[in-house]
Amino acid sequence: MSDDTKQKVQLEYPCLWVYKIIGSNIDEMHRAVAEIIQDRHYTISHSRSSETAKYHCLNIEISVESDSHRTSLYETLKAHRAFKLVL
């Protein structure tokens, strides 16, 4: 795909954003989210678990103020040891 055909999605901030987090310990994941997001309002819900329940996917819905805020939260979540993958 050429640079001419690539289009960046334009978001209007503030907006609700959903991060999908995957990890192996649900309790540790919940604690990590609370530690990272702190006093901001968010909702967290269980999305699914692997067939063997070794991995769990949670959705975090939070209002983000800007592109840099959205990216910063993503990078902070991604860097935490409680999460195997952040989408």
Sequence and secondary structure as in RCSB ss.txt:
>XXXX:A:sequence
MSDDTKQKVQLEYPCLWVYKIIGSNIDEMHRAVAEIIQDRHYTISHSRSSETAKYHCLNIEISVESDSHRTSLYE
TLKAHRAFKLVL
>XXXX:A:secstr
  TTT       SSEEEEEEEEES HHHHHHHHHHHHTTS EEEEEEEE TTSS EEEEEEEEE SHHHHHHHHH
HHHHSTT SEE 
